[in-house]
Amino acid sequence: PQNHQNKMKFDYHPIVWLKGEKEWLAGQRLTCPVILIHSVLGNSLKDYPHLIAHWPSHQPLLAIQSVALKEPGYHAHSMEKLAYDYLVFLRETDGFKDYQGPWYFIGYSAAGTLAYEMAAQCQAQQQSAYVCCIDTPSVEHYKASSQLNYAQEFYSMMDALFRKAALNLKRKVSSTEQLAEYPKSEQLAIYWHELLQRLSQTASEDEYHRALGCYMSIFNLIQN
C-alpha cells in the first residue's frame, strides 16, 4: 500500500510501448509480452537499440524507463521496492490490468538483478515469469572486491557513462585513489557530490536536474 501511495505522487509513467501495442490491445495475444528494463543510464531505448530494431512489429515489446530521470526525488530504498513499484506501473498499463502472466523480463548489466527480483515477485503471486540477463555482474564479485578494486571499476563506469557520455563534462571528477579512501557503500555518493558541485557552478538548471536524475537512477538500481 505504501508503494502505491508513493507512485501516485508522480505524473510520469515509466512504461513505454515499443512494438505490438495495437495487436495486444485488440486481443491478438499470440505471444507473451517481453519487458526491457533500463540499466544504469535509465534509458531502455539506449540499452537495447539492436534488439528493438529487429523485433517483429506485431509482437508485444515494452520498456521500463527510470522514474528518477523525470522525478529525481524518487528513491526506492531497496531493490525489492523498486521491483514492486515497477510491477505496479506495469500492471496499470493499458492491456495489463487483468493480465496474470507469463512475463518475460530482460535486464542488461545491473538491470539483470532487478529483472530477477521482478520475476521472483511475480512468481510469489503464482504468476509465471522468466528472466534473461545480459552481461549482468555478479553481486558476490562486488562484495568480495577490495575498496581499491571497487573504486577502479566504479570510477571507470561513472567516468565513461556519466561524466563523458551523459553529461558531457571534460574535467575529471575526483580520482580512483581518492574514492578508494571511502567504504564501497559511500563511493557513489562521494563521486556524485563532487560532480554535482561542479555542475552547479557551470551548468544550466535543466542540465543540473538531468544530472541529478542520472544520479538517482543509478542509486536506485545499484546502491540498493
N, C-alpha and C positions, 0 to 999 in steps of 0.2 A: 504493500500500500504506500509506503513512504517513497518508493521509487516512482510510482505513478504520479505522486504529487510533485516530485522534482521535475519529471519530464514535462508536466503540463504547464510549467512556468515558461517554457521556450516555444517560440513561434516556428523555429526551424525544424524541419522534418528531414532526418538524415538518410532516408531510404530513397533510392533513385532507380526507377525502371530503366533498363538498358535495352533489352530485347524481349519480344514475345508478350508484351503487355496486352495488346489488342486481343490476341488469341486466348490468353488466360482469362481475361475478364468476360469473354464471350463463352466461356465454359469449355473451350477446346484444350483440355489438360491432358495431353498425351505423354508429357514428360514432367518430371518433378522440378521445382524451382531450384536454381543454383544462386547462392548468395556470395558475393565477393566482399570481403571485409578489409577495410583500409589498414595499411601499415602505419609506420611512424609519421609519415608526411600527412596522413589524414585524408588523402585523396585517392580513392579506389580507381578512379579513371586513369591515374598515372601509374598505379601499381600493376595493372593488368592490361596494358594497351593492346598487345598482340592477341591475347585471349578474347578480348571484347571484339576486336576487328574481325576475327574469324568465327565468331559464334553464330550459329544459324539464327536468322531473324525471327523465326516463329517459336523458338524455344525460350522459356522464361529465364531471364537473367537479370538479377538486381544487384545493386551495390549499396554498401553502407558507408557513408561519409562520416568523418569525425564531427560530432556535435561541437567540440571545443573550437573548431575553426571558425564557426559562426557565433558561438556562445562561449567566450573564454572563461566565464565564471563557472562553467560546468566542471565538476570534479566528481569522479565516480567512486573514489575512496578505496575501491578494491576491484580486482578483475571480475569477481563474481557479480558485483553490482553493475559494472559496465556491460557484461554479457546480458544480465537481466534487463537493463534499460533498453539495449538494442533489440532484444526479443519483443519487448513491449511495443516499440516503434514498428517492428516488422509485422506483428500481428494486428496492428491498427491500420496497416496499409491496405488500400482497396484490393479486394480479391483474396485477402488472407485472414479476415476476421473470424471465419469459421474453419479455416484450414488446420488440419491436425497432423500434417506431415505426409510423407517423409521430407526432410530438409537436407540439403547439401550445402555445406559451408566450405569456402576456400579461403585460406589465410596465407598471405605471403609474409615471410620473415617473422617479425614479432606478432603479426596478426594470427599466426598459426595457433598460438596459445589461447588467444581469445576465441577463435573458431572452435577449438576443442572444448572450452568452457561452455560456449553456447550450445553445442551438441549435447554435452552432459546434462545441461538443464532441460533440454527438450526430452531427452531420454528419461529423466526423472519424472516427467509428466506423461510417460508412456507414449511418447511420440518418437518415431524412428528418425535418426539424424546421423549423417555421415560427414566426415571431415577429410579435406585434402590440404596438407601442409606443404608449402613450397619454401624451401631454404629456411626453415624455422630453426633458430638456435636453441640448444638445449638449456633449460633452466639450470641444470646441475653444472653446466660449463661455467656460467657466470657466478654461481655460488662458490665454486672451487677456485676462481681466479683471485690472484693477489690484488691489492689495491692498485699497484702499478700496471699490471696487465689489464685490469678492468678499465683503468684510465686511458690506456693506449687504444683499446678497442672502442671505447665510448667516444673519445676525442676524435678519432678518425671518422666515426659515423656522424657525429654532430658537425664536424668541420665540413664534410662533403655534402651532407644532405641539407643542412640548415644555413650555416654561415654563407656558403657559396651558392648553392642551388636555389634554396627557398628565399633567402633574404638578401642575396647579392651584396654581402659585406666583404670588403677587401682586407680590412685589418683583422688580424687573428685575435681570438679570444683566449685568455689565459694560456696555459701550456700543459702538456701531459704531466710534467713534473709537479706543477702547481696543483693540478687536480688530484694527483696521487697522494697528496698530503692529507686528503679528506677520506673518510669512510665511503665505501661504494654507494651506500644509501643516500649520501649527500652530494655526490659529484654532479648529478643533473642540475640540482638547484644552484650550486656554485657557478657552474658554467653559464646557465641562463641568467643568473643575477647580473653577472658582468656584461653579458651580451645585451640585455635589456637596458642596462645603464648607458651603454654606448649608443644604442638606438635612440634613447630619449634625448640625446644631445643633437642628433643629426637627422633622424627620420621624421616623416610626416606622421600625423596621428593615425592615419589608416595603416601605414607601414608598421607602426608600433603595435597596433592591435592585431595585425596579421601575425606578427612575431609572437605575441602573447598567446594567440590561438594555436600556433605551432607548438609552443611550449606545453600547453595544457593537453594537446593531442598526444604528444609523446609521453607526458607524465601519466595520463590515464592508462596508456597502453603498456608501458614497460616498467614504470616505477612501482606499480602495484604488484 
